[in-house]
Amino acid sequence: MEKGLILQERDVDLLEFLAEYKTITLDNAKYIYGTKTYQEKRICALVKANYITRLKHREIALGRKGKEFLIGIGKEIREHCRTPNNKERLKVISDLAAFATFYGNMFFLPSWNLKSQDRPTTHSRRYLGMQTFDRNFYNVYAIYGEKTDKYITSIYYDIKKERDIRHTIIFTNDVEKILYHKHKFNFDSSHLYLVPYNNFSKEIIVHYEKIKTCMFTHLSKRHEVEYTDFRYMDFLVDNEKYLKIMLFLDLNQIFGLGYYFDVNSNFKNNIYLICFEENVKYLQELLPGCNTLTITKAEVEEYINKEIDIYR
């Protein structure tokens, strides 16, 4: 051990994270340390002392001393399958867990703590874990790399296995590949979000309630606005128009609105969906004739960075 090296609380948090998730990137380690650059120096010291070891692509894993320390404090070091597919999957789970737990202060539970040993069908499940978003629990999936249509279909059956359909997030950078199967992904009244897999999307998830509050405040400057209990909408404006925040495509809510419009066609003109410009074409395809109001990413970033008390 390097002379004078004393493990700090954040060092122990890092080691315990690696015991659970096997790996973390240097970029995500900053969430544990809560700094922009300090973690780089600290990790160099931990590597030199053999508490952690460096892998390819700016990743780190437990070293010999790190394992000895964790065993000494009674911490279990989880063994993971070493197949190439599972290694890639672990990287995604680690990425989501680090951001949600240490930056977003959200609840995240990895898939291996959800799969029941008493139910054989759960062993092949595709979900990555469960996390909180907008005051609900969501099963989390991701379509990364060169995933095939067969893989996407398997996710559909995975979601369908739920006895009580839970809310779902699917992280993906290929929305069109999922929309090719769009009619399958329709599970009654629950939420099913298609979320671009990038840090901006994760920031939206963390600050969603703040964004919603800022939108309400902004609209209130020129209109009479109130929250509504209409199941598909967020705001009622001037006692006439309903607005729905749809920064991510929500397939279940979109299909639900489609059925609602079939029965209440005259009501369509009173409903507006707030979305990014790139999602307008998808909403028009999924919900023909719907009204959209576009918001820029710069405007959303301004809401995210705004200092407000959302509990006022």
VOFI-297078 format. One record per residue (C-alpha): x, y, z; residue number from 1; residue in three letters. Coordinates in steps of 0.02 Angstrom, whole numbers, plus 32768, in hexadecimal, padded with zeros to 4 digits. Layout:
REM VOFI-297078
east: X&north: Y&up: Z&i: NUM&aa: ALA .
...
END
This chain:
REM VOFI-297078
east: 8000&north: 8000&up: 8000&i: 1&aa: MET .
east: 803F&north: 80AD&up: 7FD6&i: 2&aa: GLU .
east: 8083&north: 80FF&up: 8073&i: 3&aa: LYS .
east: 800A&north: 817B&up: 80BB&i: 4&aa: GLY .
east: 7F76&north: 8149&up: 804D&i: 5&aa: LEU .
east: 7ED8&north: 8147&up: 80B7&i: 6&aa: ILE .
east: 7E34&north: 8116&up: 8067&i: 7&aa: LEU .
east: 7DB5&north: 81A2&up: 8067&i: 8&aa: GLN .
east: 7CF9&north: 818B&up: 806F&i: 9&aa: GLU .
east: 7CE8&north: 81A9&up: 7FB3&i: 10&aa: ARG .
east: 7D73&north: 812A&up: 7F91&i: 11&aa: ASP .
east: 7D0E&north: 80A9&up: 7FF1&i: 12&aa: VAL .
east: 7C71&north: 80D9&up: 7F8F&i: 13&aa: ASP .
east: 7CD3&north: 80BA&up: 7EEE&i: 14&aa: LEU .
east: 7D13&north: 8011&up: 7F28&i: 15&aa: LEU .
east: 7C66&north: 7FDA&up: 7F60&i: 16&aa: GLU .
east: 7C1E&north: 8011&up: 7EB9&i: 17&aa: PHE .
east: 7CA0&north: 7FA8&up: 7E5E&i: 18&aa: LEU .
east: 7C78&north: 7F14&up: 7ECF&i: 19&aa: ALA .
east: 7BC4&north: 7F1D&up: 7E92&i: 20&aa: GLU .
east: 7BD6&north: 7F54&up: 7DDD&i: 21&aa: TYR .
east: 7C87&north: 7F16&up: 7DB3&i: 22&aa: LYS .
east: 7CBA&north: 7FB0&up: 7D4F&i: 23&aa: THR .
east: 7CA5&north: 806C&up: 7D3F&i: 24&aa: ILE .
east: 7CE9&north: 80ED&up: 7CC5&i: 25&aa: THR .
east: 7D57&north: 817C&up: 7D00&i: 26&aa: LEU .
east: 7CD2&north: 81F3&up: 7CBF&i: 27&aa: ASP .
east: 7C4F&north: 81A5&up: 7D31&i: 28&aa: ASN .
east: 7CC5&north: 819E&up: 7DC6&i: 29&aa: ALA .
east: 7CB2&north: 825B&up: 7DD1&i: 30&aa: LYS .
east: 7BFF&north: 8241&up: 7E0D&i: 31&aa: TYR .
east: 7C3F&north: 81E0&up: 7EA3&i: 32&aa: ILE .
east: 7CC2&north: 8263&up: 7ECE&i: 33&aa: TYR .
east: 7C54&north: 82F7&up: 7EA3&i: 34&aa: GLY .
east: 7CE2&north: 8352&up: 7E4B&i: 35&aa: THR .
east: 7D1A&north: 8376&up: 7D98&i: 36&aa: LYS .
east: 7DD1&north: 8342&up: 7DA0&i: 37&aa: THR .
east: 7E00&north: 830D&up: 7E52&i: 38&aa: TYR .
east: 7DCB&north: 8259&up: 7E35&i: 39&aa: GLN .
east: 7E52&north: 8245&up: 7DB0&i: 40&aa: GLU .
east: 7EDC&north: 8267&up: 7E30&i: 41&aa: LYS .
east: 7E89&north: 81FC&up: 7EB3&i: 42&aa: ARG .
east: 7E73&north: 816B&up: 7E3D&i: 43&aa: ILE .
east: 7F2C&north: 8175&up: 7E0D&i: 44&aa: CYS .
east: 7F57&north: 8160&up: 7EC6&i: 45&aa: ALA .
east: 7EDD&north: 80CE&up: 7ED8&i: 46&aa: LEU .
east: 7F25&north: 8079&up: 7E3E&i: 47&aa: VAL .
east: 7FD7&north: 808E&up: 7E7F&i: 48&aa: LYS .
east: 7FA2&north: 8041&up: 7F24&i: 49&aa: ALA .
east: 7F4D&north: 7FAE&up: 7ECA&i: 50&aa: ASN .
east: 7E9F&north: 7FD7&up: 7F0B&i: 51&aa: TYR .
east: 7E60&north: 7FE5&up: 7E59&i: 52&aa: ILE .
east: 7EA1&north: 7FBA&up: 7DAD&i: 53&aa: THR .
east: 7E8F&north: 800E&up: 7D05&i: 54&aa: ARG .
east: 7E36&north: 7FBD&up: 7C72&i: 55&aa: LEU .
east: 7E21&north: 7FF4&up: 7BBE&i: 56&aa: LYS .
east: 7DB8&north: 808A&up: 7B8A&i: 57&aa: HIS .
east: 7DD5&north: 80ED&up: 7C2B&i: 58&aa: ARG .
east: 7D83&north: 8068&up: 7C97&i: 59&aa: GLU .
east: 7DBA&north: 802A&up: 7D41&i: 60&aa: ILE .
east: 7D99&north: 7F8D&up: 7DA8&i: 61&aa: ALA .
east: 7DC7&north: 7F49&up: 7E54&i: 62&aa: LEU .
east: 7E7D&north: 7F25&up: 7E76&i: 63&aa: GLY .
east: 7EC9&north: 7EA9&up: 7EF0&i: 64&aa: ARG .
east: 7ECD&north: 7F21&up: 7F84&i: 65&aa: LYS .
east: 7E1D&north: 7F5C&up: 7F5F&i: 66&aa: GLY .
east: 7DDB&north: 7EAA&up: 7F67&i: 67&aa: LYS .
east: 7E39&north: 7E89&up: 8009&i: 68&aa: GLU .
east: 7DF3&north: 7F27&up: 8058&i: 69&aa: PHE .
east: 7D3F&north: 7EFF&up: 8026&i: 70&aa: LEU .
east: 7D4C&north: 7E4C&up: 8065&i: 71&aa: ILE .
east: 7D93&north: 7E91&up: 8107&i: 72&aa: GLY .
east: 7CF9&north: 7EFE&up: 8125&i: 73&aa: ILE .
east: 7C82&north: 7E71&up: 80F7&i: 74&aa: GLY .
east: 7C50&north: 7EB4&up: 804C&i: 75&aa: LYS .
east: 7C1D&north: 7E34&up: 7FCA&i: 76&aa: GLU .
east: 7C76&north: 7E40&up: 7F22&i: 77&aa: ILE .
east: 7BFA&north: 7E0C&up: 7E9E&i: 78&aa: ARG .
east: 7C2F&north: 7D93&up: 7E17&i: 79&aa: GLU .
east: 7BEF&north: 7DB8&up: 7D69&i: 80&aa: HIS .
east: 7BE5&north: 7D54&up: 7CC8&i: 81&aa: CYS .
east: 7C7D&north: 7D7B&up: 7C5C&i: 82&aa: ARG .
east: 7C33&north: 7D63&up: 7BAF&i: 83&aa: THR .
east: 7C4F&north: 7DF6&up: 7B37&i: 84&aa: PRO .
east: 7B95&north: 7E1C&up: 7B30&i: 85&aa: ASN .
east: 7B86&north: 7E24&up: 7BED&i: 86&aa: ASN .
east: 7C22&north: 7E90&up: 7BFC&i: 87&aa: LYS .
east: 7BD3&north: 7F10&up: 7B88&i: 88&aa: GLU .
east: 7B31&north: 7F04&up: 7BEA&i: 89&aa: ARG .
east: 7B8D&north: 7F22&up: 7C8E&i: 90&aa: LEU .
east: 7BDB&north: 7FC1&up: 7C48&i: 91&aa: LYS .
east: 7B2D&north: 8006&up: 7C23&i: 92&aa: VAL .
east: 7AE9&north: 7FD3&up: 7CCE&i: 93&aa: ILE .
east: 7B81&north: 8021&up: 7D24&i: 94&aa: SER .
east: 7B69&north: 80C2&up: 7CC0&i: 95&aa: ASP .
east: 7AB1&north: 80D2&up: 7CF0&i: 96&aa: LEU .
east: 7ACD&north: 80A0&up: 7DA5&i: 97&aa: ALA .
east: 7B5B&north: 811C&up: 7DC1&i: 98&aa: ALA .
east: 7AFA&north: 81AE&up: 7D78&i: 99&aa: PHE .
east: 7A57&north: 8184&up: 7DCF&i: 100&aa: ALA .
east: 7AA0&north: 815C&up: 7E7A&i: 101&aa: THR .
east: 7B2A&north: 81DC&up: 7E91&i: 102&aa: PHE .
east: 7AF6&north: 826C&up: 7E21&i: 103&aa: TYR .
east: 7A3A&north: 825E&up: 7E16&i: 104&aa: GLY .
east: 7A1F&north: 8221&up: 7EC8&i: 105&aa: ASN .
east: 799F&north: 81A7&up: 7E82&i: 106&aa: MET .
east: 7976&north: 80F5&up: 7EB2&i: 107&aa: PHE .
east: 79CA&north: 8075&up: 7E3F&i: 108&aa: PHE .
east: 79C3&north: 7FB9&up: 7E55&i: 109&aa: LEU .
east: 7A26&north: 7F4A&up: 7DDC&i: 110&aa: PRO .
east: 79D1&north: 7EBC&up: 7D83&i: 111&aa: SER .
east: 7A2A&north: 7E32&up: 7DE3&i: 112&aa: TRP .
east: 79D4&north: 7E6E&up: 7E82&i: 113&aa: ASN .
east: 792A&north: 7E62&up: 7E2C&i: 114&aa: LEU .
east: 7932&north: 7DB8&up: 7DDB&i: 115&aa: LYS .
east: 78DF&north: 7D31&up: 7E42&i: 116&aa: SER .
east: 7938&north: 7C8C&up: 7E54&i: 117&aa: GLN .
east: 788E&north: 7C3A&up: 7E6B&i: 118&aa: ASP .
east: 784C&north: 7C6F&up: 7DC1&i: 119&aa: ARG .
east: 78B1&north: 7C21&up: 7D32&i: 120&aa: PRO .
east: 786A&north: 7C99&up: 7CB0&i: 121&aa: THR .
east: 78BF&north: 7D2B&up: 7D04&i: 122&aa: THR .
east: 7970&north: 7CEC&up: 7CE2&i: 123&aa: HIS .
east: 796B&north: 7D23&up: 7C2B&i: 124&aa: SER .
east: 791C&north: 7DCC&up: 7C4C&i: 125&aa: ARG .
east: 7965&north: 7E5F&up: 7BEB&i: 126&aa: ARG .
east: 794A&north: 7EEA&up: 7C68&i: 127&aa: TYR .
east: 79E0&north: 7F44&up: 7CAF&i: 128&aa: LEU .
east: 7993&north: 7F7A&up: 7D52&i: 129&aa: GLY .
east: 7910&north: 7FE7&up: 7DA3&i: 130&aa: MET .
east: 791B&north: 80A1&up: 7DC5&i: 131&aa: GLN .
east: 78AD&north: 8130&up: 7DFC&i: 132&aa: THR .
east: 7870&north: 81B9&up: 7D87&i: 133&aa: PHE .
east: 77E4&north: 8237&up: 7D9B&i: 134&aa: ASP .
east: 77AF&north: 81E7&up: 7E41&i: 135&aa: ARG .
east: 7799&north: 8139&up: 7DF7&i: 136&aa: ASN .
east: 7801&north: 809B&up: 7DE9&i: 137&aa: PHE .
east: 783B&north: 8069&up: 7D3B&i: 138&aa: TYR .
east: 7884&north: 7FCA&up: 7CF5&i: 139&aa: ASN .
east: 791A&north: 7FFF&up: 7C8C&i: 140&aa: VAL .
east: 7952&north: 7FB5&up: 7BE6&i: 141&aa: TYR .
east: 79D3&north: 7FEC&up: 7B66&i: 142&aa: ALA .
east: 79ED&north: 7FC9&up: 7AAE&i: 143&aa: ILE .
east: 7AA6&north: 7FE5&up: 7A91&i: 144&aa: TYR .
east: 7B22&north: 7FAD&up: 7A0D&i: 145&aa: GLY .
east: 7AE3&north: 7F4B&up: 7978&i: 146&aa: GLU .
east: 7A48&north: 7F00&up: 79C8&i: 147&aa: LYS .
east: 79D6&north: 7EA0&up: 7951&i: 148&aa: THR .
east: 791A&north: 7EA2&up: 7937&i: 149&aa: ASP .
east: 7918&north: 7DFC&up: 7994&i: 150&aa: LYS .
east: 7965&north: 7E50&up: 7A2D&i: 151&aa: TYR .
east: 78E3&north: 7EDB&up: 7A27&i: 152&aa: ILE .
east: 7858&north: 7E5B&up: 7A1B&i: 153&aa: THR .
east: 78A1&north: 7E02&up: 7AB2&i: 154&aa: SER .
east: 7895&north: 7EA6&up: 7B14&i: 155&aa: ILE .
east: 77DD&north: 7EB1&up: 7AE4&i: 156&aa: TYR .
east: 77BD&north: 7E02&up: 7B29&i: 157&aa: TYR .
east: 7825&north: 7E2D&up: 7BC2&i: 158&aa: ASP .
east: 77B6&north: 7EC2&up: 7BEA&i: 159&aa: ILE .
east: 771A&north: 7E5D&up: 7BC5&i: 160&aa: LYS .
east: 774D&north: 7DDD&up: 7C49&i: 161&aa: LYS .
east: 7728&north: 7E59&up: 7CD3&i: 162&aa: GLU .
east: 7688&north: 7E25&up: 7D2B&i: 163&aa: ARG .
east: 7667&north: 7EDA&up: 7D57&i: 164&aa: ASP .
east: 76B1&north: 7F3D&up: 7CC8&i: 165&aa: ILE .
east: 772F&north: 7FB4&up: 7D13&i: 166&aa: ARG .
east: 776B&north: 8057&up: 7CCB&i: 167&aa: HIS .
east: 77FD&north: 8041&up: 7C54&i: 168&aa: THR .
east: 7891&north: 80A3&up: 7C12&i: 169&aa: ILE .
east: 78ED&north: 8066&up: 7B77&i: 170&aa: ILE .
east: 7992&north: 80C0&up: 7B5A&i: 171&aa: PHE .
east: 79BF&north: 80C0&up: 7AA2&i: 172&aa: THR .
east: 7A16&north: 8123&up: 7A1A&i: 173&aa: ASN .
east: 79AE&north: 80D2&up: 7992&i: 174&aa: ASP .
east: 78FA&north: 8106&up: 79B0&i: 175&aa: VAL .
east: 78C5&north: 80D4&up: 7901&i: 176&aa: GLU .
east: 78FA&north: 8020&up: 791E&i: 177&aa: LYS .
east: 787F&north: 8015&up: 79AF&i: 178&aa: ILE .
east: 77F6&north: 8074&up: 7953&i: 179&aa: LEU .
east: 7800&north: 7FEF&up: 78CC&i: 180&aa: TYR .
east: 77B1&north: 7F7F&up: 7951&i: 181&aa: HIS .
east: 7744&north: 800B&up: 7998&i: 182&aa: LYS .
east: 769F&north: 7FAE&up: 799C&i: 183&aa: HIS .
east: 76EA&north: 7F2B&up: 7A10&i: 184&aa: LYS .
east: 7721&north: 7FA9&up: 7A92&i: 185&aa: PHE .
east: 7676&north: 7FD9&up: 7AD4&i: 186&aa: ASN .
east: 7652&north: 7FAA&up: 7B87&i: 187&aa: PHE .
east: 75B3&north: 8001&up: 7BC1&i: 188&aa: ASP .
east: 75C5&north: 8098&up: 7C33&i: 189&aa: SER .
east: 7679&north: 8086&up: 7C6F&i: 190&aa: SER .
east: 7708&north: 80F3&up: 7C2E&i: 191&aa: HIS .
east: 7783&north: 80AF&up: 7BB0&i: 192&aa: LEU .
east: 7808&north: 8131&up: 7B88&i: 193&aa: TYR .
east: 7884&north: 8127&up: 7AF8&i: 194&aa: LEU .
east: 7918&north: 8189&up: 7B3B&i: 195&aa: VAL .
east: 79B2&north: 81BA&up: 7AD4&i: 196&aa: PRO .
east: 7A48&north: 816D&up: 7B29&i: 197&aa: TYR .
east: 7AB0&north: 8207&up: 7B53&i: 198&aa: ASN .
east: 7AD8&north: 8275&up: 7BE8&i: 199&aa: ASN .
east: 7A5C&north: 82FC&up: 7BB8&i: 200&aa: PHE .
east: 79CC&north: 8280&up: 7BC1&i: 201&aa: SER .
east: 7A09&north: 8244&up: 7C6A&i: 202&aa: LYS .
east: 7A0E&north: 82F9&up: 7CA5&i: 203&aa: GLU .
east: 7958&north: 830C&up: 7C6F&i: 204&aa: ILE .
east: 7929&north: 8272&up: 7CD5&i: 205&aa: ILE .
east: 7981&north: 82B6&up: 7D6F&i: 206&aa: VAL .
east: 7935&north: 8364&up: 7D5F&i: 207&aa: HIS .
east: 788D&north: 8338&up: 7D14&i: 208&aa: TYR .
east: 7827&north: 837F&up: 7DA3&i: 209&aa: GLU .
east: 7889&north: 8423&up: 7D9D&i: 210&aa: LYS .
east: 786F&north: 842E&up: 7CE0&i: 211&aa: ILE .
east: 77B5&north: 8413&up: 7CF7&i: 212&aa: LYS .
east: 77AD&north: 849A&up: 7D7E&i: 213&aa: THR .
east: 780E&north: 8515&up: 7D11&i: 214&aa: CYS .
east: 7799&north: 84F8&up: 7C7F&i: 215&aa: MET .
east: 7704&north: 8517&up: 7CEF&i: 216&aa: PHE .
east: 7751&north: 85B9&up: 7D30&i: 217&aa: THR .
east: 777F&north: 85F3&up: 7C81&i: 218&aa: HIS .
east: 76CF&north: 85D4&up: 7C3E&i: 219&aa: LEU .
east: 7681&north: 8628&up: 7CD5&i: 220&aa: SER .
east: 76CF&north: 86CF&up: 7CA5&i: 221&aa: LYS .
east: 7659&north: 86E0&up: 7C10&i: 222&aa: ARG .
east: 75CF&north: 8662&up: 7C2F&i: 223&aa: HIS .
east: 755F&north: 861A&up: 7CB3&i: 224&aa: GLU .
east: 75AC&north: 8570&up: 7CD5&i: 225&aa: VAL .
east: 7581&north: 84E1&up: 7D48&i: 226&aa: GLU .
east: 75B7&north: 842D&up: 7D5D&i: 227&aa: TYR .
east: 7536&north: 83B3&up: 7D1D&i: 228&aa: THR .
east: 74FE&north: 8306&up: 7D51&i: 229&aa: ASP .
east: 74D8&north: 82DA&up: 7C9C&i: 230&aa: PHE .
east: 753C&north: 8238&up: 7C94&i: 231&aa: ARG .
east: 759C&north: 8260&up: 7BF4&i: 232&aa: TYR .
east: 75BF&north: 8319&up: 7C12&i: 233&aa: MET .
east: 7629&north: 8386&up: 7C87&i: 234&aa: ASP .
east: 75E0&north: 8436&up: 7C7B&i: 235&aa: PHE .
east: 753B&north: 848A&up: 7C54&i: 236&aa: LEU .
east: 7558&north: 8536&up: 7C05&i: 237&aa: VAL .
east: 74D6&north: 85C1&up: 7C04&i: 238&aa: ASP .
east: 7452&north: 8540&up: 7C32&i: 239&aa: ASN .
east: 7456&north: 8505&up: 7B7E&i: 240&aa: GLU .
east: 74F8&north: 84B3&up: 7B42&i: 241&aa: LYS .
east: 754D&north: 841A&up: 7B8A&i: 242&aa: TYR .
east: 760A&north: 8408&up: 7B84&i: 243&aa: LEU .
east: 7671&north: 8369&up: 7B94&i: 244&aa: LYS .
east: 772D&north: 836D&up: 7BB3&i: 245&aa: ILE .
east: 7779&north: 82EA&up: 7B3F&i: 246&aa: MET .
east: 7835&north: 8307&up: 7B40&i: 247&aa: LEU .
east: 7843&north: 824B&up: 7B24&i: 248&aa: PHE .
east: 77CE&north: 81E4&up: 7AB7&i: 249&aa: LEU .
east: 7756&north: 818B&up: 7B2C&i: 250&aa: ASP .
east: 770C&north: 8100&up: 7AC3&i: 251&aa: LEU .
east: 7687&north: 80C9&up: 7B3E&i: 252&aa: ASN .
east: 7647&north: 8179&up: 7B58&i: 253&aa: GLN .
east: 764C&north: 819D&up: 7A9C&i: 254&aa: ILE .
east: 75E5&north: 8102&up: 7A74&i: 255&aa: PHE .
east: 7570&north: 812C&up: 7B04&i: 256&aa: GLY .
east: 7554&north: 81D9&up: 7ABB&i: 257&aa: LEU .
east: 7535&north: 818A&up: 7A11&i: 258&aa: GLY .
east: 74A7&north: 8120&up: 7A58&i: 259&aa: TYR .
east: 7464&north: 81BA&up: 7AB3&i: 260&aa: TYR .
east: 7462&north: 821E&up: 7A10&i: 261&aa: PHE .
east: 7404&north: 8192&up: 79B8&i: 262&aa: ASP .
east: 7375&north: 81AB&up: 7A32&i: 263&aa: VAL .
east: 7388&north: 8268&up: 7A4C&i: 264&aa: ASN .
east: 73C3&north: 82A6&up: 79A2&i: 265&aa: SER .
east: 7388&north: 8359&up: 79BF&i: 266&aa: ASN .
east: 73F6&north: 8365&up: 7A5A&i: 267&aa: PHE .
east: 7498&north: 834D&up: 79F8&i: 268&aa: LYS .
east: 74A5&north: 8407&up: 79D0&i: 269&aa: ASN .
east: 74AF&north: 842F&up: 7A8A&i: 270&aa: ASN .
east: 7547&north: 83C0&up: 7AAB&i: 271&aa: ILE .
east: 75FD&north: 83F0&up: 7A90&i: 272&aa: TYR .
east: 769B&north: 8389&up: 7AA9&i: 273&aa: LEU .
east: 773B&north: 83E4&up: 7ADF&i: 274&aa: ILE .
east: 77CF&north: 838F&up: 7A8C&i: 275&aa: CYS .
east: 7879&north: 83A4&up: 7A3A&i: 276&aa: PHE .
east: 787C&north: 83CB&up: 7980&i: 277&aa: GLU .
east: 78C6&north: 8320&up: 7953&i: 278&aa: GLU .
east: 7831&north: 82C8&up: 79A1&i: 279&aa: ASN .
east: 77A9&north: 8326&up: 7941&i: 280&aa: VAL .
east: 77B3&north: 82AE&up: 78AE&i: 281&aa: LYS .
east: 77A1&north: 8217&up: 7920&i: 282&aa: TYR .
east: 770C&north: 8262&up: 797C&i: 283&aa: LEU .
east: 76B7&north: 828B&up: 78D7&i: 284&aa: GLN .
east: 76D3&north: 81D9&up: 789E&i: 285&aa: GLU .
east: 7694&north: 818A&up: 793F&i: 286&aa: LEU .
east: 7609&north: 8208&up: 795F&i: 287&aa: LEU .
east: 75D3&north: 8250&up: 78B6&i: 288&aa: PRO .
east: 7595&north: 8303&up: 78BD&i: 289&aa: GLY .
east: 75D0&north: 8324&up: 796E&i: 290&aa: CYS .
east: 7603&north: 83D3&up: 79A1&i: 291&aa: ASN .
east: 76B7&north: 83EE&up: 79D8&i: 292&aa: THR .
east: 7714&north: 847B&up: 7A2E&i: 293&aa: LEU .
east: 77D1&north: 846F&up: 7A1B&i: 294&aa: THR .
east: 784D&north: 8498&up: 7AA3&i: 295&aa: ILE .
east: 7908&north: 84A8&up: 7A88&i: 296&aa: THR .
east: 798E&north: 844A&up: 7AE7&i: 297&aa: LYS .
east: 79D7&north: 84F2&up: 7B1A&i: 298&aa: ALA .
east: 7933&north: 8520&up: 7B6D&i: 299&aa: GLU .
east: 792F&north: 847B&up: 7BCB&i: 300&aa: VAL .
east: 79E4&north: 8492&up: 7C01&i: 301&aa: GLU .
east: 79B5&north: 853D&up: 7C44&i: 302&aa: GLU .
east: 792B&north: 84EE&up: 7CAB&i: 303&aa: TYR .
east: 79A4&north: 8468&up: 7CEA&i: 304&aa: ILE .
east: 7A22&north: 84EA&up: 7D24&i: 305&aa: ASN .
east: 79A0&north: 855D&up: 7D71&i: 306&aa: LYS .
east: 79A6&north: 8572&up: 7E2D&i: 307&aa: GLU .
east: 78F6&north: 8552&up: 7E6D&i: 308&aa: ILE .
east: 789F&north: 8502&up: 7EFE&i: 309&aa: ASP .
east: 782F&north: 847D&up: 7EB1&i: 310&aa: ILE .
east: 77DC&north: 845D&up: 7F5A&i: 311&aa: TYR .
east: 7797&north: 850D&up: 7F70&i: 312&aa: ARG .
END
